[in-house]
Amino acid sequence: MLSVVIVGGLHADARKATVERLLTDVPGSVVLHHDLATAVAGTVVRTVRDATGILSAGEAPLVNDCACCALREDLVPELLRLRDAGTVRLAIVELWDSVEPKAMAEVVTGGGLTVTGVITAVDPALLLPYLGNGDDLAERGLAAAATDQRTVADTFARQLEYAPVLALVDSPEADDEDRELLAQLHPTARQVPVGHGDLAGAQGDLAPDAADDGLTVPAPRRRPLTPLAQAALAGFDVESAAAAQHPACALLPADADAHGVSTLVWHRRRPFHPERLYAALEDLTCAAARSRGRFWLADKPDTLLHWDAAGGALCVESAGPWLAALPDAAWEMVPPVRRAAAAMDWHPEHGDCCQHLVFTSPGLDRDGLQELLESCLLTDAEYAAGRDAWKRLPPAFDTLLEV
């Protein structure tokens, strides 16, 4: 059976080091890479290589002027070819810089293949510079399509937070603050160093070593898997990974404060006043290197809204209705993980409607941030006026939400 591990990340040197380590650690592995930098010439260049060099190369034409779409069209057929050849144990899909692992993991799984790992490679010293970079990908030559409007910061944040495994390169410039920031941004991730033959904690067998010298030749010993190889082959659940990123049931970071880095978890049961929140958006967006979660607007009381900010830029979008707004019969159409998340946070009056925002940053002004957030909530009098009055408040977010 062919196993597929996806290795991505905007930290190109760290990504390449991770890929080379996997090639060394897992005999019978190959690297499949689509270079989107050639898209300006109308094609995407595909290469397949093993530890000895390039095995094959080809081109895939753009699809609807979209390099990432060409990657999707070409990736699964190429992986199926490798599977059917029967000589490859592990296909390492090295994503181009700005390609996000979520979409590719879903494409590969949808093609009937087995994704056994998703890894984002990280240089800890570059964490804050990338997370704070609000440049458009297009400005950096990293756009995956002519219509790509993503920024460096929000792309890197999603790459980081989707992967259950972070491969960390040795970075002398990284300090305790960098490492703490990484731990708070993705506390559930397994961090694996990209070392050189580090077998510490390794379990399981993979490849035979050479036999010992002597008159009697013993049975070949099998080399244990390195931690990085273990992570690549450990298994991966696409549906669970998607649920962990959905604003209604995301596994958001917990409150923390260490080494100059803080995470503030702000949870309230009262809706925001749309105009006051809109007026505070710039200050809230710039208050932290990263913030995300779900929020509740008084003039749209039935709509769950997604907050996603990095690099001084904020994306606000509707994530559908709160479960409290749905009739009982519609609950059967909601994924069980969403129902379970709502049940754990259910309020007798408002159901799952709430504010749940998380801000993570070095030097976070926790008190000032909480004060600003509180000032955006409905006052006691506004709250007591009830939902009909809330819906008549000025719709300050309609432009952002393209209503």
C-alpha positions in Angstrom: 0.0 0.0 0.0 1.2 3.5 -0.8 1.4 5.9 2.1 1.2 9.6 1.4 2.7 12.3 3.6 2.1 16.0 2.8 4.9 18.4 3.8 4.2 22.1 3.4 5.1 25.5 4.7 6.2 29.0 3.6 9.6 28.4 5.3 11.1 26.9 2.2 14.5 26.0 3.6 12.9 24.2 6.6 10.5 22.4 4.2 13.3 21.2 2.0 15.3 20.0 5.0 12.3 18.1 6.3 11.8 16.4 2.9 15.5 15.4 2.6 15.4 14.0 6.1 12.3 11.8 5.2 14.0 10.6 2.0 16.9 9.5 4.1 14.8 8.0 6.9 12.3 6.0 4.8 13.8 3.6 2.3 11.5 3.2 -0.8 10.3 6.8 -0.5 10.0 9.4 -3.3 9.3 13.1 -3.4 6.5 14.5 -5.7 6.7 18.2 -6.2 4.8 20.7 -8.4 6.6 24.0 -8.9 4.0 26.7 -9.3 6.7 29.3 -9.9 6.6 28.4 -13.6 2.9 29.3 -13.8 3.7 32.6 -15.5 4.8 30.5 -18.5 1.4 28.7 -18.5 2.4 25.4 -16.9 3.2 23.7 -13.7 6.4 21.6 -13.6 6.2 18.3 -11.8 9.2 16.3 -10.6 9.4 12.9 -9.0 12.7 12.0 -7.3 14.2 9.7 -4.8 17.4 10.0 -2.7 19.6 9.5 -5.8 18.0 12.2 -8.0 15.2 12.9 -10.4 13.2 9.9 -11.6 10.8 11.7 -13.9 9.6 15.2 -14.8 6.7 16.6 -16.7 4.4 19.6 -17.1 0.7 20.2 -16.3 -1.1 23.0 -18.1 -2.9 25.6 -16.1 -6.5 25.0 -15.3 -8.7 28.2 -15.6 -5.5 30.3 -15.3 -5.0 28.7 -11.9 -1.7 27.0 -11.0 -3.1 25.5 -7.8 -6.0 24.0 -9.9 -3.5 22.4 -12.2 -1.8 20.9 -9.2 -5.1 19.4 -8.0 -5.8 17.9 -11.5 -2.3 16.4 -11.8 -1.6 15.2 -8.2 -3.9 12.2 -7.8 -3.1 10.6 -11.2 0.6 10.8 -10.5 0.2 9.3 -7.0 -2.0 6.5 -8.5 0.8 5.8 -11.0 3.3 5.5 -8.2 0.9 3.3 -6.2 0.3 1.0 -9.2 4.0 0.6 -9.9 4.3 -1.1 -6.5 7.9 0.0 -5.8 7.2 3.0 -3.6 6.4 2.8 0.0 6.0 6.5 0.9 5.1 9.3 -1.4 6.3 12.6 0.1 4.2 15.4 -1.5 6.3 18.5 -1.1 3.9 21.4 -1.5 4.9 24.6 -3.2 5.4 27.6 -0.8 1.9 29.1 -0.5 -0.1 25.9 -1.2 -2.2 25.0 1.9 -2.2 21.4 3.2 -5.9 21.2 3.9 -7.0 21.4 0.3 -4.3 18.9 -0.8 -5.1 16.4 1.9 -8.7 16.4 0.9 -7.9 16.1 -2.8 -5.6 13.1 -2.1 -8.1 11.4 0.2 -10.9 12.0 -2.2 -8.8 10.3 -4.9 -8.9 7.0 -2.9 -5.4 7.3 -1.5 -4.2 7.1 2.1 -2.8 10.2 3.7 -0.7 9.0 6.7 0.7 12.4 7.8 0.5 16.1 7.3 3.6 18.1 8.3 4.3 21.8 8.3 8.0 22.7 8.4 8.9 25.6 10.6 12.0 27.7 11.4 11.1 29.0 14.8 13.2 32.2 14.3 11.0 33.1 11.3 7.7 32.5 13.1 6.9 36.1 14.1 8.2 37.7 10.9 5.9 35.6 8.8 3.0 35.8 11.1 3.3 39.6 11.1 3.7 39.9 7.3 0.6 41.5 5.8 1.9 41.6 2.3 -0.3 40.0 -0.4 1.2 36.8 -1.8 1.1 38.3 -5.2 3.5 41.0 -4.1 6.0 38.3 -3.1 5.6 36.2 -6.2 3.8 33.5 -4.2 0.2 33.7 -5.5 -1.3 30.4 -6.7 -3.7 32.0 -9.1 -4.4 35.4 -10.7 -7.3 35.8 -8.3 -5.3 34.8 -5.2 -5.9 37.5 -2.5 -4.3 35.8 0.4 -1.6 37.4 2.5 1.7 35.9 3.7 0.5 36.0 7.4 -2.9 34.4 7.0 -1.6 31.7 4.7 1.2 30.8 7.1 -1.2 30.7 10.0 -3.4 28.2 8.3 -0.5 26.1 7.2 0.7 26.1 10.8 -2.6 25.4 12.5 -3.9 22.7 10.2 -1.0 20.3 10.5 -0.9 17.9 13.5 2.9 17.7 13.2 5.4 20.6 13.1 8.9 19.7 11.9 11.3 22.1 13.5 14.7 22.9 12.0 17.6 23.8 14.3 17.6 27.6 14.4 20.4 29.3 16.5 18.6 32.6 16.1 15.4 31.3 17.8 14.9 32.1 21.5 12.5 31.1 24.2 9.9 33.7 23.1 9.9 32.2 19.6 9.4 28.7 20.9 6.7 29.8 23.4 4.8 31.6 20.6 4.8 28.4 18.5 3.6 26.3 21.5 0.8 28.7 22.3 -0.3 29.1 18.6 -0.7 25.3 18.2 -0.6 23.6 21.6 -1.8 20.3 20.4 0.8 19.9 17.6 3.5 17.2 17.9 6.8 19.0 17.5 9.5 16.9 15.8 13.0 18.1 15.4 14.5 17.7 11.9 17.7 16.0 13.3 20.3 13.8 11.8 19.5 10.1 12.4 18.0 10.8 15.8 16.4 7.5 16.9 15.5 8.7 20.4 12.1 7.4 21.3 11.8 5.6 18.0 9.7 2.4 17.9 8.9 -0.1 15.2 10.9 -1.5 12.3 11.6 -0.3 8.8 14.7 -1.3 6.9 17.4 -4.0 7.4 20.9 -2.9 8.5 24.0 -4.7 7.1 24.8 -8.0 8.8 27.5 -8.1 11.4 30.9 -9.4 10.5 31.7 -12.9 11.7 31.6 -16.5 10.6 28.0 -16.9 11.4 25.8 -14.4 9.6 22.9 -13.4 11.8 19.5 -12.4 10.5 19.4 -8.8 9.3 18.5 -6.3 11.9 15.8 -3.8 11.1 16.5 -0.1 11.7 13.9 1.6 13.9 11.9 4.5 12.6 13.0 8.0 13.5 10.5 10.3 15.2 10.0 12.2 11.9 9.4 9.0 9.9 7.0 7.9 12.6 5.1 11.1 12.3 4.9 10.7 8.5 3.4 7.3 8.8 1.3 7.7 12.0 -2.1 8.2 10.3 -4.3 11.2 9.5 -8.0 11.9 9.6 -9.1 14.5 7.1 -12.6 15.0 8.6 -11.3 15.5 12.1 -8.6 17.9 10.8 -11.3 20.0 9.0 -13.5 20.0 12.1 -10.6 21.2 14.2 -10.4 24.3 12.0 -14.1 25.1 11.7 -15.0 28.1 13.8 -18.0 26.4 15.4 -15.9 23.6 16.9 -12.2 24.6 16.4 -9.7 23.4 18.9 -8.6 26.9 19.9 -5.6 27.6 22.2 -6.1 27.9 25.9 -5.2 30.9 28.1 -1.4 31.1 28.7 1.3 33.5 29.7 5.0 32.6 29.6 8.4 33.9 28.2 6.8 37.2 27.2 4.0 35.6 25.1 0.4 35.6 26.1 -2.8 34.0 24.9 -6.0 35.6 26.0 -9.2 33.6 25.7 -12.3 35.9 25.8 -15.7 34.2 26.2 -18.9 36.1 26.7 -22.7 35.4 26.4 -23.8 38.8 25.2 -23.7 40.0 21.5 -21.6 42.8 20.1 -23.1 46.1 19.1 -22.3 46.2 15.4 -21.2 49.9 15.2 -19.0 49.8 18.3 -17.3 46.6 17.2 -16.7 47.9 13.7 -15.2 51.1 15.1 -12.8 49.0 17.2 -11.7 46.5 14.4 -8.4 48.1 13.6 -7.3 48.2 17.2 -8.5 44.7 17.8 -6.8 43.3 14.7 -3.5 44.9 15.5 -3.6 44.0 19.2 -2.1 40.5 18.6 0.0 38.7 16.1 -2.8 36.1 15.7 -6.4 36.1 16.7 -9.3 33.8 15.7 -12.6 32.4 16.8 -16.3 32.9 16.5 -18.4 35.9 17.4 -22.0 37.1 17.8 -23.4 40.3 16.3 -26.7 41.7 17.7 -28.1 42.7 14.3 -27.4 39.2 13.0 -28.3 37.1 16.1 -28.8 33.9 14.2 -25.5 33.9 12.3 -22.3 32.4 13.5 -19.4 34.7 12.4 -15.8 33.7 11.9 -13.0 35.9 13.1 -9.6 35.3 11.5 -6.8 37.8 11.8 -3.0 37.8 11.2 -0.4 40.3 10.0 -2.7 43.2 10.8 -5.4 42.0 8.4 -8.8 40.6 9.4 -11.1 38.3 7.6 -14.7 38.2 8.8 -17.2 35.8 7.2 -20.4 33.9 7.9 -20.0 30.3 9.0 -23.8 29.6 8.8 -26.4 29.6 11.5 -25.8 29.0 15.2 -27.4 25.6 16.1 -29.7 27.5 18.4 -31.3 29.1 15.3 -32.0 25.7 13.7 -35.3 23.7 14.1 -34.8 20.4 15.9 -35.4 18.5 12.6 -32.4 20.1 11.0 -30.0 19.0 13.7 -29.7 15.5 12.1 -28.0 17.2 9.2 -25.3 18.7 11.4 -22.0 16.7 11.8 -21.8 15.0 15.2 -18.6 16.9 16.2 -20.5 20.2 15.7 -23.4 19.0 17.9 -21.0 17.8 20.6 -19.1 21.1 20.6 -22.4 23.0 20.9 -23.6 20.8 23.7 -20.5 21.4 25.7 -21.0 25.1 25.5 -24.8 25.3 25.6 -26.6 28.1 27.5 -30.2 27.7 28.6 -31.2 31.1 27.1 -28.9 31.5 24.1 -27.9 28.0 23.2 -24.5 28.0 21.5 -24.5 31.7 20.6 -21.5 33.4 22.2 -18.3 35.3 21.8 -15.2 33.0 21.8 -12.1 34.8 20.6 -8.5 34.0 21.2 -5.6 36.4 20.9 -2.0 35.3 20.9 1.1 37.5 20.8 4.3 38.6 22.4 3.8 41.7 24.6 0.0 41.3 24.6 -1.9 44.0 26.5 -4.3 41.7 28.1 -6.1 44.3 30.3 -6.4 46.8 27.6 -7.7 44.2 25.1 -10.3 42.9 27.5 -11.5 46.4 28.2 -11.8 47.2 24.5 -13.7 44.0 23.8 -16.1 44.6 26.7 -16.8 48.1 25.5 -18.1 46.6 22.2 -20.8 44.5 23.8 -24.4 45.6 24.2 -25.1 47.6 27.3 -27.5 46.4 29.9 -30.3 48.6 28.4 -29.5 47.5 24.8 -29.5 43.8 25.8 -32.8 44.1 27.7 -34.5 45.6 24.6 -34.5 42.1 23.1 -33.8 40.5 19.7 -36.3 42.5 17.7 -34.6 45.7 18.8 -31.1 44.2 18.1 -32.0 43.4 14.5 -32.8 47.1 14.0 -29.3 48.3 14.9 -27.3 49.7 12.0 -25.8 46.9 9.9 -22.2 48.0 10.1 -20.8 44.7 8.9 -22.8 44.3 5.7 -20.0 45.6 3.5 -17.4 43.2 5.1 -19.8 40.3 4.8 -20.9 41.3 1.3 -24.6 41.1 2.3 
